[in-house]
Amino acid sequence: MIQFEKTKLDGVFIIKPYVFEDFRGEHIEIYNEEIYEELGNIKFIQDNISTTERHVLRGIHGDEKTYKLVSCLYGRFYIMVINYDKESKEFGKWQGFTLSDRNRYQILIPPKFGNGHLALSDKAIFHYKQSTYYDRESQFTIKWDDPKFNMWWPIKSPILSQRDSICHFA
């Protein structure tokens, strides 16, 4: 049975999928539409995968309308989730999580939250389902080390893209 665990961020959940393991390997159900309908009729319409090398930090990105269901298919990464809803009393509140192919945890991220991830293993495969189609133009970007938010990362000098080195706001 899939377990949902609340986090310190309203609307963000750690999901612990059921893992069946025997001498052949593992069987893991990573998504079941009925469960997400019960959570608020979340309908996912797009799946994305990014492959990331050690010490690469991607994000922090988000938008006003997209739910994301994030998991690690291979390796290990640290994911940062931050409330970027300027109307919320919890604006700027963040929490970091470690996802891996061993713990199989997933993170459900609601709209108006940003997320970024840092590969902790030589290679990590990041999978996420989205409730909207990808639209880069509507996204905000928060700089990973923005002093306003004082986020903790397990690295001091990550490898960044040009986009992630500066802030862009939607």
Residue pairs with C-beta under 8 A, 6 or more apart in sequence:
1 18
2 15
2 16
2 17
2 18
2 29
2 32
2 35
3 15
3 16
4 13
4 14
4 15
4 16
4 39
4 108
5 13
5 14
5 15
5 16
6 13
7 13
7 14
7 81
7 95
7 97
8 93
8 95
9 81
9 83
9 90
9 93
9 94
9 95
9 113
10 83
10 88
10 90
11 110
11 113
12 81
12 95
12 107
12 108
12 109
12 110
12 113
13 39
13 107
13 108
14 97
14 105
14 106
14 107
15 69
15 105
15 106
15 107
15 108
16 104
16 105
16 106
17 28
17 29
17 30
17 104
17 106
18 28
18 29
19 26
19 27
19 28
19 104
20 26
20 27
20 28
21 27
28 104
30 71
30 106
30 127
31 44
31 69
31 129
33 43
36 42
36 43
36 44
36 69
37 43
39 108
42 67
42 108
42 131
43 131
44 67
44 69
44 129
44 130
44 131
45 130
45 131
45 132
45 133
46 129
46 130
46 132
46 133
46 134
47 127
47 128
47 129
47 130
48 127
48 128
48 130
48 134
49 73
49 125
49 126
49 127
50 58
50 125
50 126
51 123
51 124
51 125
51 126
52 58
52 77
52 117
52 119
52 123
52 124
52 125
52 126
53 119
53 122
53 123
53 159
54 119
54 120
54 121
54 122
54 123
55 118
55 119
55 155
55 158
55 159
56 118
56 119
56 158
56 159
56 160
57 116
57 117
57 118
57 144
57 153
57 155
57 158
57 159
57 160
57 164
58 116
58 117
58 118
58 126
58 161
58 164
59 80
59 114
59 115
59 116
59 117
59 141
59 142
59 144
59 164
60 80
60 82
60 114
60 115
60 116
60 141
60 142
60 143
60 144
60 164
61 114
61 115
61 116
61 139
61 140
61 141
61 142
62 82
62 84
62 109
62 111
62 112
62 113
62 114
62 115
62 139
62 140
62 142
63 111
63 112
63 132
63 135
63 138
63 139
63 140
63 170
64 111
64 112
64 138
64 170
65 111
65 131
65 132
65 138
66 111
66 130
66 131
66 132
67 108
67 109
67 110
67 111
67 130
67 131
68 107
68 108
68 109
68 115
68 128
68 129
68 130
68 131
69 106
69 107
69 108
69 109
69 128
69 129
70 79
70 99
70 106
70 107
70 108
70 109
70 115
70 117
70 126
70 127
70 128
71 99
71 104
71 105
71 106
71 107
71 126
71 127
71 128
72 99
72 100
72 101
72 105
72 124
72 125
72 126
72 127
73 101
73 125
73 126
73 127
74 101
74 123
74 124
74 125
75 100
75 101
75 119
75 120
75 121
75 122
75 123
75 124
75 125
76 98
76 99
76 100
76 101
76 102
76 119
76 120
76 121
76 124
77 98
77 99
77 100
77 117
77 118
77 119
77 120
77 121
77 124
77 126
78 96
78 97
78 98
78 117
78 118
78 120
78 153
78 154
79 96
79 97
79 98
79 99
79 107
79 115
79 116
79 117
79 118
80 94
80 95
80 96
80 115
80 116
80 117
80 118
80 144
80 151
80 153
81 94
81 95
81 96
81 97
81 107
81 109
81 113
81 114
81 115
82 92
82 93
82 94
82 113
82 114
82 115
82 142
82 149
82 151
83 90
83 91
83 92
83 93
83 94
83 112
83 113
84 91
84 92
84 112
84 113
84 114
84 140
84 142
85 91
85 112
85 113
88 112
92 148
92 149
94 149
94 151
96 151
96 152
96 153
97 105
97 107
98 120
99 105
99 106
99 107
100 121
107 115
109 115
114 140
114 141
114 142
116 142
116 144
116 164
117 124
117 126
118 153
118 154
118 155
118 158
120 154
137 170
138 170
139 168
139 170
140 168
140 169
140 170
141 163
141 164
141 166
141 167
141 168
141 169
142 149
142 167
143 164
143 165
143 166
143 167
144 151
144 153
144 158
144 160
144 164
145 151
145 153
146 167
